[in-house]
Amino acid sequence: MSVTLVGALAIFVAPAAAAEPSAATGAASADAANHAAFLAENDRAMERMMNEMAITPSGDVDRDFVHMMVPHHRGAIEMAMAQLRYGRNRQLRRLAQEIIATQQQEIAAMYLAIGLAPPGADTSADTSADTSATTAATTSPTTSATRSVTTSATTPADMSSDPAAAAGGGHRHRTVHHSHKEPR
């Protein structure tokens, strides 16, 4: 018999909920649901990361390195975003914000190192004002209640087979707004 972490969590939380119907039980139940959602998000991020890292070697060590590392960094971003959604520890939440900013910067640096525009780069017009505002929103510590993070859904296969996608065009982007409410 195989027991998953989510299944084990349900085994330990369910008896407590049945024995003690109180406000504390409701909080424990909500915590268990949040933890299960957190684990599910991390499982999806890990699976996506591993699938996208499995590239067909191109014969160019540098490009292959980038095409494997970018999904690895995106996986770290997804896991950090899950921490921001479900975690309560202020220090870990700040660290998760730093991870997101750092991993995004490293992804951009890797693309530039092999002569490609980073995902989301608009090379058709001068967007320096917009870019600096976006960079400030994702790299500097923030005290605002909402923070915006943009991630790319392009896979390594997209990068190597589609020159337009590799140059930053044709990407699907999603903007995720996270509410940073600290626990009381």
MDTraj code that builds the backbone (N, CA, C; nanometers):
import mdtraj as md
import numpy as np

residues = "MET SER VAL THR LEU VAL GLY ALA LEU ALA ILE PHE VAL ALA PRO ALA ALA ALA ALA GLU PRO SER ALA ALA THR GLY ALA ALA SER ALA ASP ALA ALA ASN HIS ALA ALA PHE LEU ALA GLU ASN ASP ARG ALA MET GLU ARG MET MET ASN GLU MET ALA ILE THR PRO SER GLY ASP VAL ASP ARG ASP PHE VAL HIS MET MET VAL PRO HIS HIS ARG GLY ALA ILE GLU MET ALA MET ALA GLN LEU ARG TYR GLY ARG ASN ARG GLN LEU ARG ARG LEU ALA GLN GLU ILE ILE ALA THR GLN GLN GLN GLU ILE ALA ALA MET TYR LEU ALA ILE GLY LEU ALA PRO PRO GLY ALA ASP THR SER ALA ASP THR SER ALA ASP THR SER ALA THR THR ALA ALA THR THR SER PRO THR THR SER ALA THR ARG SER VAL THR THR SER ALA THR THR PRO ALA ASP MET SER SER ASP PRO ALA ALA ALA ALA GLY GLY GLY HIS ARG HIS ARG THR VAL HIS HIS SER HIS LYS GLU PRO ARG".split()
xyz = np.array([
    [0.0844, -0.1179, 0.0000],
    [0.0000, 0.0000, 0.0000],
    [0.0881, 0.1231, 0.0000],
    [0.0585, 0.2156, -0.0872],
    [0.1346, 0.3391, -0.0979],
    [0.0538, 0.4527, -0.0385],
    [0.1165, 0.5289, 0.0509],
    [0.0500, 0.6426, 0.1135],
    [0.1211, 0.7690, 0.0680],
    [0.0451, 0.8603, 0.0104],
    [0.1026, 0.9885, -0.0300],
    [0.1004, 1.0833, 0.0879],
    [0.1749, 1.1912, 0.0766],
    [0.1770, 1.2912, 0.1828],
    [0.0393, 1.3519, 0.2016],
    [-0.0329, 1.3746, 0.0921],
    [-0.1682, 1.4297, 0.1020],
    [-0.2595, 1.3294, 0.1719],
    [-0.2471, 1.2010, 0.1377],
    [-0.3277, 1.0977, 0.2021],
    [-0.2970, 1.0858, 0.3499],
    [-0.1690, 1.0911, 0.3848],
    [-0.1294, 1.0843, 0.5253],
    [-0.1822, 1.2043, 0.6011],
    [-0.1796, 1.3184, 0.5392],
    [-0.2310, 1.4402, 0.6018],
    [-0.3798, 1.4241, 0.6305],
    [-0.4539, 1.3677, 0.5377],
    [-0.5974, 1.3476, 0.5571],
    [-0.6242, 1.2510, 0.6714],
    [-0.5403, 1.1486, 0.6866],
    [-0.5566, 1.0512, 0.7941],
    [-0.5411, 1.1176, 0.9299],
    [-0.4432, 1.2062, 0.9433],
    [-0.4177, 1.2691, 1.0727],
    [-0.5123, 1.3847, 1.1027],
    [-0.5598, 1.4543, 1.0026],
    [-0.6478, 1.5689, 1.0250],
    [-0.7916, 1.5239, 1.0460],
    [-0.8371, 1.4229, 0.9729],
    [-0.9760, 1.3788, 0.9814],
    [-1.0178, 1.3367, 1.1222],
    [-0.9406, 1.2523, 1.1961],
    [-0.9840, 1.2158, 1.3312],
    [-0.9952, 1.3368, 1.4235],
    [-0.9064, 1.4315, 1.4129],
    [-0.9122, 1.5503, 1.4977],
    [-1.0375, 1.6301, 1.4667],
    [-1.0739, 1.6393, 1.3416],
    [-1.1922, 1.7156, 1.3031],
    [-1.3187, 1.6496, 1.3554],
    [-1.3236, 1.5176, 1.3554],
    [-1.4414, 1.4468, 1.4034],
    [-1.4553, 1.4577, 1.5546],
    [-1.3451, 1.4630, 1.6267],
    [-1.3488, 1.4631, 1.7728],
    [-1.3783, 1.5999, 1.8310],
    [-1.3479, 1.7071, 1.7627],
    [-1.3531, 1.8404, 1.8215],
    [-1.4127, 1.9443, 1.7268],
    [-1.5446, 1.9537, 1.7163],
    [-1.6029, 2.0535, 1.6261],
    [-1.5951, 2.1932, 1.6877],
    [-1.4915, 2.2680, 1.6541],
    [-1.4735, 2.4023, 1.7092],
    [-1.4114, 2.4926, 1.6044],
    [-1.3886, 2.6170, 1.6422],
    [-1.3223, 2.7112, 1.5515],
    [-1.1820, 2.6634, 1.5186],
    [-1.1146, 2.6032, 1.6167],
    [-0.9794, 2.5513, 1.5934],
    [-0.9824, 2.4405, 1.4893],
    [-1.0870, 2.3585, 1.4937],
    [-1.0996, 2.2506, 1.3960],
    [-1.1196, 2.3075, 1.2563],
    [-1.1999, 2.4125, 1.2460],
    [-1.2195, 2.4766, 1.1160],
    [-1.0893, 2.5308, 1.0614],
    [-1.0078, 2.5899, 1.1492],
    [-0.8775, 2.6424, 1.1072],
    [-0.7860, 2.5288, 1.0641],
    [-0.7878, 2.4185, 1.1400],
    [-0.7037, 2.3036, 1.1048],
    [-0.7469, 2.2456, 0.9710],
    [-0.8774, 2.2414, 0.9482],
    [-0.9289, 2.1900, 0.8221],
    [-0.8875, 2.2801, 0.7059],
    [-0.8951, 2.4113, 0.7269],
    [-0.8519, 2.5058, 0.6231],
    [-0.7022, 2.4931, 0.5985],
    [-0.6243, 2.4766, 0.7066],
    [-0.4798, 2.4573, 0.6920],
    [-0.4502, 2.3315, 0.6122],
    [-0.5234, 2.2240, 0.6392],
    [-0.5026, 2.0986, 0.5669],
    [-0.5364, 2.1156, 0.4194],
    [-0.6447, 2.1873, 0.3909],
    [-0.6828, 2.2108, 0.2510],
    [-0.5775, 2.2954, 0.1805],
    [-0.5286, 2.3994, 0.2473],
    [-0.4228, 2.4829, 0.1891],
    [-0.2966, 2.4021, 0.1664],
    [-0.2624, 2.3166, 0.2620],
    [-0.1417, 2.2357, 0.2481],
    [-0.1561, 2.1390, 0.1310],
    [-0.2736, 2.0791, 0.1181],
    [-0.2974, 1.9875, 0.0064],
    [-0.2866, 2.0620, -0.1270],
    [-0.3420, 2.1820, -0.1337],
    [-0.3337, 2.2618, -0.2568],
    [-0.1887, 2.2996, -0.2860],
    [-0.1143, 2.3369, -0.1821],
    [0.0275, 2.3709, -0.1967],
    [0.1048, 2.2515, -0.2531],
    [0.0825, 2.1329, -0.1952],
    [0.1524, 2.0131, -0.2426],
    [0.1156, 1.9807, -0.3870],
    [-0.0115, 1.9956, -0.4213],
    [-0.0549, 1.9674, -0.5584],
    [0.0107, 2.0643, -0.6569],
    [0.0174, 2.1926, -0.6216],
    [0.0831, 2.2912, -0.7094],
    [0.2303, 2.2577, -0.7277],
    [0.2963, 2.2203, -0.6193],
    [0.4381, 2.1858, -0.6289],
    [0.4590, 2.0605, -0.7115],
    [0.3706, 1.9619, -0.6968],
    [0.3814, 1.8406, -0.7782],
    [0.3687, 1.8741, -0.9266],
    [0.2715, 1.9604, -0.9609],
    [0.2546, 1.9995, -1.1020],
    [0.3769, 2.0755, -1.1525],
    [0.4295, 2.1644, -1.0696],
    [0.5482, 2.2420, -1.1093],
    [0.6669, 2.1492, -1.1336],
    [0.6860, 2.0525, -1.0450],
    [0.7984, 1.9591, -1.0593],
    [0.7819, 1.8727, -1.1844],
    [0.6606, 1.8243, -1.2074],
    [0.6373, 1.7405, -1.3251],
    [0.6611, 1.8195, -1.4539],
    [0.6084, 1.9422, -1.4595],
    [0.6276, 2.0268, -1.5773],
    [0.7771, 2.0551, -1.5974],
    [0.8458, 2.0877, -1.4888],
    [0.9884, 2.1186, -1.4967],
    [1.0666, 1.9986, -1.5513],
    [1.0410, 1.8816, -1.4974],
    [1.1147, 1.7627, -1.5410],
    [1.0857, 1.7311, -1.6881],
    [0.9599, 1.7442, -1.7287],
    [0.9250, 1.7195, -1.8696],
    [0.9944, 1.8182, -1.9625],
    [0.9966, 1.9457, -1.9240],
    [1.0568, 2.0478, -2.0095],
    [1.2093, 2.0412, -2.0096],
    [1.2681, 1.9841, -1.9065],
    [1.4141, 1.9708, -1.9023],
    [1.4628, 1.8563, -1.9906],
    [1.3741, 1.7649, -2.0260],
    [1.4106, 1.6497, -2.1086],
    [1.4154, 1.6931, -2.2549],
    [1.5269, 1.7518, -2.2945],
    [1.5411, 1.8040, -2.4306],
    [1.6166, 1.7044, -2.5175],
    [1.6055, 1.7218, -2.6467],
    [1.6890, 1.6485, -2.7412],
    [1.8162, 1.7307, -2.7577],
    [1.9323, 1.6721, -2.7277],
    [2.0571, 1.7488, -2.7386],
    [2.0753, 1.8058, -2.8788],
    [2.1213, 1.9302, -2.8835],
    [2.1405, 1.9991, -3.0116],
    [2.2838, 1.9868, -3.0623],
    [2.3743, 1.9467, -2.9747],
    [2.5155, 1.9460, -3.0106],
    [2.5861, 2.0725, -2.9660],
    [2.5116, 2.1695, -2.9170],
    [2.5673, 2.2950, -2.8670],
    [2.5491, 2.2961, -2.7152],
    [2.6588, 2.2756, -2.6438],
    [2.6542, 2.2656, -2.4980],
    [2.5878, 2.3880, -2.4359],
    [2.6221, 2.5057, -2.4836],
    [2.5686, 2.6287, -2.4247],
    [2.4167, 2.6384, -2.4414],
    [2.3685, 2.6128, -2.5628],
    [2.2233, 2.6182, -2.5862],
    [2.1516, 2.5091, -2.5071],
    [2.2075, 2.3902, -2.5047],
    [2.1447, 2.2817, -2.4287],
    [2.1387, 2.3160, -2.2803],
    [2.2445, 2.3751, -2.2285],
    [2.2468, 2.4180, -2.0883],
    [2.1318, 2.5150, -2.0609],
    [2.1182, 2.6155, -2.1462],
    [2.0116, 2.7149, -2.1282],
    [1.8746, 2.6482, -2.1395],
    [1.8570, 2.5616, -2.2382],
    [1.7268, 2.4997, -2.2609],
    [1.6887, 2.4028, -2.1495],
    [1.7846, 2.3570, -2.0706],
    [1.7528, 2.2753, -1.9530],
    [1.7388, 2.3611, -1.8278],
    [1.8201, 2.4643, -1.8162],
    [1.8166, 2.5480, -1.6960],
    [1.6943, 2.6388, -1.6895],
    [1.6461, 2.6854, -1.8032],
    [1.5297, 2.7747, -1.8016],
    [1.4084, 2.7052, -1.7385],
    [1.3737, 2.5815, -1.7781],
    [1.2606, 2.5166, -1.7107],
    [1.2879, 2.4933, -1.5615],
    [1.4130, 2.4681, -1.5286],
    [1.4505, 2.4502, -1.3880],
    [1.4219, 2.5788, -1.3101],
    [1.4611, 2.6919, -1.3666],
    [1.4363, 2.8205, -1.3015],
    [1.2865, 2.8522, -1.2964],
    [1.2144, 2.8203, -1.4034],
    [1.0690, 2.8429, -1.4027],
    [1.0021, 2.7575, -1.2958],
    [1.0521, 2.6351, -1.2775],
    [0.9986, 2.5499, -1.1708],
    [1.0194, 2.6138, -1.0347],
    [1.1370, 2.6721, -1.0140],
    [1.1642, 2.7414, -0.8874],
    [1.0693, 2.8595, -0.8698],
    [1.0413, 2.9303, -0.9779],
    [0.9481, 3.0434, -0.9720],
    [0.8084, 2.9944, -0.9343],
    [0.7638, 2.8864, -0.9974],
    [0.6305, 2.8327, -0.9665],
    [0.6216, 2.7883, -0.8208],
    [0.7273, 2.7247, -0.7705],
    [0.7260, 2.6806, -0.6308],
    [0.7260, 2.7996, -0.5360],
    [0.8009, 2.9029, -0.5697],
    [0.8032, 3.0237, -0.4866],
    [0.6667, 3.0923, -0.4885],
    [0.6003, 3.0905, -0.6036],
    [0.4667, 3.1496, -0.6118],
    [0.3685, 3.0723, -0.5240],
    [0.3823, 2.9404, -0.5192],
    [0.2962, 2.8602, -0.4315],
    [0.3230, 2.8955, -0.2855],
    [0.4486, 2.9180, -0.2509],
    [0.4818, 2.9599, -0.1140],
    [0.4136, 3.0928, -0.0822],
    [0.4140, 3.1848, -0.1770],
    [0.3485, 3.3143, -0.1542],
    [0.1974, 3.2989, -0.1385],
    [0.1385, 3.2046, -0.2119],
    [-0.0058, 3.1832, -0.2015],
    [-0.0447, 3.1182, -0.0696],
    [0.0342, 3.0241, -0.0213],
    [-0.0087, 2.9423, 0.0920],
    [0.0754, 2.9587, 0.2182],
    [0.1983, 3.0042, 0.2053],
    [0.2861, 3.0148, 0.3214],
    [0.2532, 3.1341, 0.4084],
    [0.2918, 3.1248, 0.5342],
    [0.2642, 3.2340, 0.6282],
    [0.3903, 3.2929, 0.6893],
    [0.4998, 3.2207, 0.6841],
    [0.6239, 3.2664, 0.7459],
    [0.6774, 3.3864, 0.6682],
    [0.6867, 3.4992, 0.7370],
    [0.7276, 3.6238, 0.6700],
    [0.8660, 3.6128, 0.6068],
    [0.9577, 3.5493, 0.6756],
    [1.0937, 3.5360, 0.6226],
    [1.0929, 3.4515, 0.4951],
    [1.0183, 3.3419, 0.4955],
    [1.0116, 3.2569, 0.3763],
    [0.9369, 3.3256, 0.2623],
    [0.8369, 3.4055, 0.2951],
    [0.7649, 3.4794, 0.1909],
    [0.8577, 3.5811, 0.1243],
    [0.9386, 3.6504, 0.2035],
    [1.0363, 3.7444, 0.1458],
    [1.1374, 3.6693, 0.0596],
    [1.1835, 3.5550, 0.1091],
    [1.2781, 3.4740, 0.0328],
    [1.2146, 3.4279, -0.0988],
    [1.0885, 3.3883, -0.0946],
    [1.0188, 3.3463, -0.2170],
    [1.0127, 3.4610, -0.3180],
    [0.9884, 3.5828, -0.2703],
    [0.9882, 3.6994, -0.3596],
    [1.1262, 3.7189, -0.4224],
    [1.2301, 3.7032, -0.3427],
    [1.3667, 3.7171, -0.3943],
    [1.3983, 3.6079, -0.4949],
    [1.3520, 3.4867, -0.4684],
    [1.3744, 3.3750, -0.5610],
    [1.3113, 3.4071, -0.6958],
    [1.1886, 3.4575, -0.6946],
    [1.1198, 3.4913, -0.8196],
    [1.2004, 3.5942, -0.8979],
    [1.2401, 3.7008, -0.8316],
    [1.3149, 3.8075, -0.9001],
    [1.4486, 3.7562, -0.9527],
    [1.5211, 3.6831, -0.8706],
    [1.6535, 3.6330, -0.9095],
    [1.6435, 3.5340, -1.0246],
    [1.5490, 3.4412, -1.0162],
    [1.5353, 3.3412, -1.1217],
    [1.4961, 3.4074, -1.2542],
    [1.4102, 3.5092, -1.2491],
    [1.3731, 3.5806, -1.3717],
    [1.4945, 3.6505, -1.4320],
    [1.5759, 3.7113, -1.3477],
    [1.6970, 3.7786, -1.3964],
    [1.7936, 3.6775, -1.4579],
    [1.8078, 3.5624, -1.3947],
    [1.8996, 3.4606, -1.4468],
    [1.8494, 3.4028, -1.5786],
    [1.7183, 3.3851, -1.5917],
    [1.6621, 3.3380, -1.7192],
    [1.6965, 3.4378, -1.8295],
    [1.6750, 3.5655, -1.8039],
    [1.7064, 3.6692, -1.9032],
    [1.8548, 3.6672, -1.9379],
    [1.9407, 3.6552, -1.8380],
    [2.0857, 3.6540, -1.8616],
    [2.1268, 3.5337, -1.9464],
    [2.0658, 3.4174, -1.9217],
    [2.1002, 3.2985, -2.0000],
    [2.0598, 3.3154, -2.1461],
    [1.9397, 3.3669, -2.1699],
    [1.8973, 3.3904, -2.3083],
    [1.9927, 3.4866, -2.3779],
    [2.0235, 3.5961, -2.3119],
    [2.1135, 3.6953, -2.3717],
    [2.2509, 3.6357, -2.4001],
    [2.2983, 3.5474, -2.3132],
    [2.4307, 3.4872, -2.3303],
    [2.4402, 3.4024, -2.4568],
    [2.3276, 3.3478, -2.5014],
    [2.3312, 3.2681, -2.6252],
    [2.2709, 3.3447, -2.7430],
    [2.2564, 3.4758, -2.7267],
    [2.2136, 3.5608, -2.8370],
    [2.0644, 3.5642, -2.8628],
    [1.9841, 3.5260, -2.7651],
    [1.8389, 3.5299, -2.7807],
    [1.7803, 3.6378, -2.6914],
    [1.6700, 3.6960, -2.7359],
    [1.5988, 3.7921, -2.6511],
    [1.5285, 3.7138, -2.5409],
    [1.5303, 3.7652, -2.4205],
    [1.4601, 3.6970, -2.3111],
    [1.3103, 3.6891, -2.3397],
    [1.2418, 3.5894, -2.2833],
    [1.0969, 3.5799, -2.3019],
    [1.0301, 3.7101, -2.2598],
    [0.9386, 3.7560, -2.3425],
    [0.8656, 3.8781, -2.3107],
    [0.9348, 4.0046, -2.3545],
    [1.0570, 3.9929, -2.4075],
    [1.1288, 4.1126, -2.4530],
    [1.0625, 4.1634, -2.5796],
    [1.0305, 4.2912, -2.5815],
    [0.9713, 4.3541, -2.6994],
    [1.0816, 4.4306, -2.7699],
    [1.1303, 4.3747, -2.8793],
    [1.2407, 4.4379, -2.9513],
    [1.1912, 4.5304, -3.0617],
    [1.0586, 4.5443, -3.0766],
    [1.0058, 4.6251, -3.1866],
    [0.9910, 4.7726, -3.1527],
    [0.9912, 4.8079, -3.0251],
    [0.9726, 4.9477, -2.9869],
    [1.0496, 4.9762, -2.8595],
    [1.0707, 5.1039, -2.8331],
    [1.1380, 5.1436, -2.7102],
    [1.0385, 5.1331, -2.5961],
    [1.0611, 5.0362, -2.5084],
    [0.9712, 5.0152, -2.3951],
    [1.0467, 5.0330, -2.2648],
    [1.1492, 5.1173, -2.2651],
    [1.2336, 5.1314, -2.1462],
    [1.1558, 5.1771, -2.0245],
    [1.0591, 5.2662, -2.0402],
    [0.9816, 5.3127, -1.9245],
    [0.8979, 5.1991, -1.8694],
    [0.8312, 5.1242, -1.9593],
    [0.7494, 5.0125, -1.9155],
    [0.8362, 4.9046, -1.8537],
    [0.9505, 4.8750, -1.9148],
    [1.0406, 4.7727, -1.8643],
    [1.0924, 4.8088, -1.7268],
    [1.1304, 4.9338, -1.7062],
    [1.1835, 4.9717, -1.5753],
    [1.0761, 4.9629, -1.4686],
    [0.9520, 4.9931, -1.5020],
    [0.8438, 4.9810, -1.4041],
    [0.8202, 4.8350, -1.3696],
    [0.8221, 4.7476, -1.4718],
    [0.8034, 4.6056, -1.4469],
    [0.9184, 4.5506, -1.3653],
    [1.0411, 4.5885, -1.3998],
    [1.1577, 4.5416, -1.3259],
    [1.1498, 4.5857, -1.1811],
    [1.1128, 4.7090, -1.1582],
    [1.1018, 4.7587, -1.0209],
    [0.9956, 4.6818, -0.9447],
    [0.8863, 4.6462, -1.0112],
    [0.7783, 4.5746, -0.9435],
    [0.8190, 4.4339, -0.9057],
    [0.9103, 4.3736, -0.9817],
    [0.9452, 4.2349, -0.9533],
    [1.0793, 4.2176, -0.8851],
    [1.1613, 4.3218, -0.8757],
    [1.2929, 4.3035, -0.8165],
    [1.3131, 4.3757, -0.6855],
    [1.2393, 4.4818, -0.6602],
    [1.2617, 4.5552, -0.5366],
    [1.1656, 4.5082, -0.4293],
    [1.2086, 4.5177, -0.3025],
    [1.1163, 4.4819, -0.1951],
    [0.9942, 4.5721, -0.2037],
    [0.8803, 4.5158, -0.1747],
    [0.7579, 4.5932, -0.1867],
    [0.6806, 4.5938, -0.0571],
    [0.6137, 4.7030, -0.0323],
    [0.5274, 4.7110, 0.0840],
    [0.3825, 4.7177, 0.0417],
    [0.3575, 4.7136, -0.0881],
    [0.2194, 4.7194, -0.1347],
    [0.1516, 4.5851, -0.1134],
    [0.0213, 4.5863, -0.1192],
    [-0.0547, 4.4648, -0.0931],
    [-0.0560, 4.3714, -0.2128],
    [-0.0286, 4.4213, -0.3317],
    [-0.0354, 4.3378, -0.4509],
    [0.0945, 4.3477, -0.5280],
    [0.1373, 4.2335, -0.5838],
    [0.2598, 4.2283, -0.6610],
    [0.2293, 4.1508, -0.7881],
    [0.2866, 4.1912, -0.8990],
    [0.2602, 4.1277, -1.0268],
    [0.3846, 4.0530, -1.0722],
    [0.3654, 3.9280, -1.1153],
    [0.4758, 3.8466, -1.1643],
    [0.4343, 3.7894, -1.2986],
    [0.5190, 3.8043, -1.4002],
    [0.4897, 3.7510, -1.5320],
    [0.5778, 3.6303, -1.5559],
    [0.5157, 3.5210, -1.6016],
    [0.5922, 3.4014, -1.6349],
    [0.5597, 3.3622, -1.7776],
    [0.6524, 3.2944, -1.8413],
    [0.6337, 3.2532, -1.9792],
    [0.5935, 3.1073, -1.9831],
    [0.5119, 3.0721, -2.0813],
    [0.4694, 2.9340, -2.0961],
    [0.5404, 2.8664, -2.2124],
    [0.6507, 2.9198, -2.2582],
    [0.7246, 2.8617, -2.3693],
    [0.8111, 2.7475, -2.3185],
    [0.8135, 2.6375, -2.3913],
    [0.8937, 2.5226, -2.3523],
    [1.0249, 2.5236, -2.4291],
    [1.1238, 2.4444, -2.3835],
    [1.2501, 2.4377, -2.4574],
    [1.2300, 2.3939, -2.6018],
    [1.1333, 2.3064, -2.6270],
    [1.1086, 2.2632, -2.7644],
    [1.0652, 2.3818, -2.8490],
    [0.9822, 2.4704, -2.7910],
    [0.9395, 2.5903, -2.8629],
    [1.0598, 2.6773, -2.8976],
    [1.1527, 2.6889, -2.8046],
    [1.2677, 2.7768, -2.8236],
    [1.3567, 2.7273, -2.9359],
    [1.3762, 2.5949, -2.9442],
    [1.4719, 2.5447, -3.0418],
    [1.4109, 2.5290, -3.1803],
    [1.2795, 2.5095, -3.1904],
    [1.2202, 2.4828, -3.3207],
    [1.1562, 2.6047, -3.3851],
    [1.1309, 2.7099, -3.3102],
    [1.0648, 2.8276, -3.3640],
    [1.1510, 2.9503, -3.3393],
    [1.2191, 3.0010, -3.4424],
    [1.3067, 3.1167, -3.4232],
    [1.2333, 3.2388, -3.3685],
    [1.1081, 3.2595, -3.4102],
    [1.0327, 3.3750, -3.3590],
    [1.0084, 3.3589, -3.2100],
    [0.9746, 3.2368, -3.1676],
    [0.9526, 3.2126, -3.0249],
    [1.0828, 3.2284, -2.9491],
    [1.1916, 3.1809, -3.0093],
    [1.3212, 3.1926, -2.9426],
    [1.3620, 3.3376, -2.9256],
    [1.3190, 3.4230, -3.0162],
    [1.3545, 3.5646, -3.0087],
    [1.2591, 3.6439, -2.9210],
    [1.1648, 3.5756, -2.8581],
    [1.0747, 3.6448, -2.7666],
    [0.9360, 3.6667, -2.8234],
    [0.9136, 3.6336, -2.9503],
    [0.7810, 3.6499, -3.0087],
    [0.7020, 3.5219, -2.9933],
    [0.5724, 3.5312, -2.9973],
    [0.4873, 3.4135, -2.9943],
    [0.4750, 3.3495, -2.8577],
    [0.5209, 3.4143, -2.7537],
    [0.5082, 3.3582, -2.6196],
    [0.3692, 3.3830, -2.5661],
    [0.3217, 3.2897, -2.4898],
    [0.2003, 3.3127, -2.4133],
    [0.2454, 3.3517, -2.2744],
    [0.1992, 3.4629, -2.2253],
    [0.2363, 3.5087, -2.0920],
    [0.1121, 3.5181, -2.0074],
    [0.1317, 3.4979, -1.8812],
    [0.0216, 3.5199, -1.7897],
    [0.0732, 3.6060, -1.6772],
    [-0.0090, 3.6946, -1.6349],
    [0.0270, 3.7785, -1.5222],
    [-0.0524, 3.7296, -1.4036],
    [0.0172, 3.7007, -1.2969],
    [-0.0457, 3.6500, -1.1766],
    [-0.0330, 3.7558, -1.0697],
    [-0.1431, 3.7945, -1.0120],
    [-0.1410, 3.8931, -0.9052],
    [-0.1536, 3.8188, -0.7736],
    [-0.0601, 3.8436, -0.6853],
    [-0.0600, 3.7781, -0.5554],
    [-0.0907, 3.8791, -0.4477],
    [-0.1763, 3.8416, -0.3592],
    [-0.2042, 3.9266, -0.2446],
    [-0.1086, 3.8857, -0.1344],
    [-0.0359, 3.9795, -0.0816],
    [0.0614, 3.9511, 0.0234],
    [0.0056, 3.9962, 0.1568],
    [-0.0869, 3.9205, 0.2079],
    [-0.1422, 3.9518, 0.3384],
    [-0.0646, 3.8719, 0.4413],
    [-0.0043, 3.9387, 0.5304],
    [0.0727, 3.8727, 0.6346],
    [-0.0226, 3.8200, 0.7412],
    [0.0117, 3.7067, 0.8047],
    [-0.0742, 3.6529, 0.9105],
    [-0.0790, 3.7474, 1.0296],
    [-0.1863, 3.7423, 1.0985],
    [-0.2027, 3.8298, 1.2153],
    [-0.1458, 3.7670, 1.3388],
])
top = md.Topology()
chain = top.add_chain()
for i, resn in enumerate(residues, 1):
    res = top.add_residue(resn, chain, resSeq=i)
    for name in ("N", "CA", "C"):
        top.add_atom(name, md.element.get_by_symbol(name[0]), res)
traj = md.Trajectory(xyz[None], top)
